[in-house]
C-alpha cells in the first residue's frame, strides 16, 4: 500500500452550496469553509468530502462522454519522498500544480489525483 484515501474532491460552481447539499443529504456537517470560499470540507461518519470552487464548470451530463463525471481523489501518504516514486512506477505521471502539502498526478488513463501529506 502506498497511501490511504484522504478525501473525494468535487468541483462545483459554488463550493459551499454543493457542500451544504451533501452535508444535509448524508447527515454530515460543513467542517471547513463558508460561503464564498474556494475550498469547503464536509465531515462525519468517518468520511470526508471536499468541494473545490470551479466557476466555469461544465456540468456533467451522464452518460454523455462529451460531458463526463468530474472529481478527483486525494490520497494521504506518510512520506511523499517514498510514495511518489512508487506511484510513478505504477503508471502515474506528474501534472502541473501542487502546493506545500500536495502534488498532482494523472492515473494511467489521465484522471487526476493528488498525493497529500501533513506538511506541518
C-alpha positions in Angstrom: 0.0 0.0 0.0 1.3 3.5 -0.9 -1.3 5.6 0.9 -4.9 5.9 2.2 -7.8 7.7 0.8 -7.9 11.2 2.3 -10.9 12.8 0.6 -13.0 12.8 -2.6 -12.9 16.2 -4.1 -15.8 17.5 -6.3 -15.6 20.6 -8.5 -18.6 23.0 -8.2 -19.6 26.4 -9.4 -20.5 27.2 -5.8 -18.4 25.0 -3.5 -20.2 26.0 -0.3 -23.7 25.4 -1.7 -22.9 22.0 -3.0 -21.1 21.1 0.2 -24.2 22.1 2.2 -26.3 19.9 -0.1 -24.2 16.8 0.6 -23.9 17.6 4.3 -27.6 17.6 4.6 -28.1 14.6 2.3 -25.6 12.5 4.2 -26.1 13.6 7.7 -22.7 15.2 7.8 -21.5 18.7 8.6 -19.6 21.5 7.0 -16.3 21.5 9.0 -14.2 23.9 7.0 -15.2 26.8 4.8 -18.0 29.3 4.5 -20.0 30.9 1.6 -17.6 32.3 -1.0 -14.7 30.1 -0.1 -12.8 28.2 -2.8 -12.4 25.1 -0.7 -15.1 23.6 1.6 -14.9 20.3 3.6 -17.7 18.1 4.8 -17.0 15.5 7.5 -18.9 12.9 9.5 -19.4 9.2 10.0 -15.6 8.7 9.5 -15.7 10.2 5.9 -14.5 13.4 4.3 -15.8 15.1 1.1 -14.1 18.3 -0.2 -15.6 20.8 -2.6 -13.5 23.0 -4.9 -14.6 26.2 -6.5 -14.8 25.8 -10.3 -16.7 28.8 -11.6 -16.5 27.7 -15.3 -17.5 24.1 -14.6 -19.2 22.3 -17.5 -21.9 20.4 -15.7 -21.7 16.6 -16.3 -24.4 15.1 -18.5 -24.3 11.4 -17.7 -23.8 9.3 -19.7 -22.7 11.7 -22.5 -19.0 11.2 -22.9 -18.6 14.8 -24.1 -19.5 15.9 -20.5 -18.4 13.1 -18.2 -18.3 12.8 -14.4 -15.8 15.2 -12.7 -13.9 14.6 -9.5 -10.5 13.6 -8.2 -9.1 11.6 -5.3 -6.8 12.9 -2.6 -4.6 10.1 -1.3 -2.9 10.6 2.1 0.7 9.5 2.4 3.1 9.4 5.3 6.2 10.3 3.3 5.9 11.9 -0.2 9.6 11.0 -0.9 8.7 7.3 -0.6 5.2 7.5 -2.1 5.9 9.5 -5.3 8.3 7.0 -6.9 6.0 4.1 -6.1 3.0 5.9 -7.7 5.1 6.8 -10.8 6.2 3.1 -11.0 2.6 2.0 -11.1 1.9 4.2 -14.1 1.1 7.6 -12.7 2.5 10.7 -14.2 3.0 14.2 -12.7 0.8 17.0 -13.7 1.3 20.8 -13.2 0.1 22.2 -9.9 0.5 21.3 -6.3 1.3 23.1 -3.1 3.0 22.9 0.3 1.2 19.6 1.2 0.0 18.1 -2.1 1.2 17.1 -5.5 -0.9 16.4 -8.6 -0.7 13.4 -10.8 -2.7 11.6 -13.5 -3.6 7.9 -13.4 -2.7 5.7 -16.4 -5.8 6.9 -18.3 -5.5 10.6 -17.4 -7.8 11.0 -14.4 -6.2 13.5 -11.9 -5.4 12.6 -8.3 -3.3 14.2 -5.5 -0.9 12.7 -3.0 -1.3 14.7 0.2 0.6 14.7 3.4 0.9 16.7 6.7 3.4 19.4 5.9 3.5 20.9 9.4 
